[in-house]
């Protein structure tokens, strides 16, 4: 999360709001409490932050994988 905040210059709250809206890639759960973002998904967002649309649609952050 720290690196994603540094790369994007967005706050944690803004990241999760954009994930919920489908305007930022959703994290991938790695097990336990760990999660991360696929490098390719972050790169697509970096290349076009205003035009980014998550291919899976808005994320439901209330469900656990």
C-alpha positions, 0 to 999 in steps of 0.5 A: 500500500505504501508504494502504491500511495507513493507511485500514485500520489493518492491518499488511502481513502481516495484509492479505495474510493476509486477502487469501489468506483472501478476507476483504479485496479482492485488489489489481489489478496495474497493470503491472510491480510496481505494484498498487492496490485498486479504491476500491469494493472498499475501501469495501465492506470499510470498510463491513463489515470483519468481514462482508466476503467477496471475491466471487472467493473466496480469492486465490492470491497465488503466481500472477502476473497 
